[in-house]
Amino acid sequence: MNNFYRRLILYPLAPLNGDPPRLQQFLRKIGFVADKWHFQNQDYYLAGDRFFNAVMFLGCAPHINTRPSAAGELPDNFVAIKLAVKCYQSMVFYPGKPAFTLLCRFCKKDIGFPAVSNLSAMVDCPHCGQVNSLLEKNYRHQAGISNYFIEIMGIFEGEAVPSDALMTGLARESNGKWNYFYADDKAMKTWPIVSV
């Protein structure tokens, strides 16, 4: 089954002020990425020879393919990495699913996703009246807020997680902690990006 547009996404918690090409060099040096690969008018990187040390597959994960077929088609369970070449100018909200649910951090009820012009807005819960900060939410690996994202294509939700070594290395290279979430292709087509 081809699941290429489902992905595991890594992102820094604080704005990335560093140089994305420096991160790319680091990811190549540790064997996470290999050669550049062009597919459907987009640039990706093929998985490097130490990719499986950086991404830990859980349970009964299927055989993972790290190379496209000779005919240029995507084999089942194919993975590749999409590295942004530059940072967004501000922090952006990236939902993992089109039917994203935002829960109040106090009463845990759905407050919907408010129509806000920026992510620094405070939102009142219609159920309990408590004020929620969108920037301080724990999105539980369902969404992320950042100005830079690394997308590992072909990963189903819960199928794999980044290794501690990868997250520690990214933190060291960027001087800040990183997190991750899962997304599918429909999420970015149905949600507007909201910036800080």
N, C-alpha and C positions, 0 to 999 in steps of 0.2 A: 504494500500500500504506500503510495507516495504522499508523504506528509511534509513536503519541503517548506510550506509556508507557515507551519507551526514552529514556534521558536522559543528558545531560552534566551533571555535578554539580561545582560550584565550592565550595571550603571553605577557611577560614583554618586554617593549621597550628597556631597557638596559640589558646587560648580567646578568643573574641570578647567583649571587655568593653565594646564600644561599643554603640551604639544602632541596632538593625536599621532603624527608620524613617529614620535618617540615611543608611544605606547605600541604602535604597530611593530616597531623594531624589537621591543621587548617581547611581544607575543611570537614573533618569528624566532627570536633567540632561544626561547624556551621550548620551541617545537609545537606550539599551539596552532600556528598557521603555517602554510607552505606557499605554493604559487598562487598568483592571482588568476581568477577564472571569471570569464565574462558570460553571463546568461541572461537572456531576455532584457537586454539594454541596461544591465546593472553589473557592477563589479563586486565579486565575492572573493574570498580566499578559500582554497582547499584546506582541509584539516591537515595539520602537520604530523610528523612522526611521533610526537608525544601528546597528541590531542587527548588520548584516553587516560593520560595522567592528570589532565587538567579538568576533564568533565567525567564525572562518575555516574555511570548508568546503574539504575536501581532495579532490584527484583529480576524479573524475567524479561529484560530488554531484548529486543530482536537483534539479529545480526545487523550491524551498522555499516553502510557503504560510505567510503570517504573519497571515492573517485567517480566521476560521471562515466557513463558507458562510452564505448568507442564511437558510437553514432551520435554522441552529444546529448543523449536523452538522460533523464533522471532515473536512476534505478530506485527500487523500493528502499526505504529507510536511508536515504542519502542525506548527509550533513555537509554544510559549508558555513563559512563565517562571513558576515557582512560587517566591515569596520567603517564607521563614519570617517570621512576625510577631514571634517572640521566640526567644531562644536556649535550648537545652537547659540544664538546671542544671549538667550535667557533660559531659565529653567522651563521645561515643558512637561506636561502630564501625558503619559503614554499608557492608555488602558490596555489590559491584556485581552479583554473580551468585549464584544459589542453590547452585551447586556450586563454592563458593569454595575455592581451594587456598592453604594457607599453607606457604611454603617456608622451610626453615632458611636463615639468611643465611650460614652457613658451608659446609655440604655441599650445599645447594640441593635437598635431598630434601623430600618432602611430610611435614610433621609434623601434618597435620590441623588442625582448629581446636579448641584445648583447651577443656574446660569450665572456664572461669574466671569468678569473680564480678566481676572488674574488669580493666580493660585495663592496669593498672600491674603486673600479675603477670608474673613471669619464667617462661619455658617451656623445659624441657629437651628437646632434640631426641632422639627415641628411636633415631636412626641414628648420630649422632656424639657425642652427649652434651653438646654446646655449649649454652650458655644464650642464649635469644632473648628480646628485649624486644618486646612487641607494639606499644608506643608508638614504637619506633625503626625499625620495619619500613618498607621501601620497597615499597609495595603496587602499584607500576607501573601506576597509573591503573585498578586493578581494585577498589579500596575506599578508604575514607577514614575518618579519625578527627577529629572536631571537635565543637563545640557549636552550629554553625550551617551550613546548607547552602542553596545557591542551585541550583535544579533547572531546567535548560533541557530542556523536554519535546520529544520528537520527534526525538532525535538518536541514530543508531546508533553503536555503538562504532567509533572511528577515523574517523568521517565528518567530524568537525569538532573544532577545538580553540579554546580561548579565546585571543584576541590578547594579545600582550605588553602593549599599552596598557591593556586591560581589567584584566589581572592586576596591573599596576603601579598603576592607579587604585584598585583594591580594597585593595591593600597600603597605599597612602597614606591612604586613608580609615579603615582599621582599625588602622593602626600595626603591621602584621605581614604576612608572606608568605602567599600563597594557593597552592593546588594544585587539581587536578581529577581526576575519574575518571568512568567510564561505568557505568550501571546499567540493569537492566530491572525490570519490574514484579514479577516473581516473587521477586526478592531480598528485599524487605522483608516479603513474606508468609511466607517460609520461615526467616528468621533472626531470632533475638531480638536486640534492641539490647543491647549490653553496654556498661556505663558505667565510667568511671574512678572 
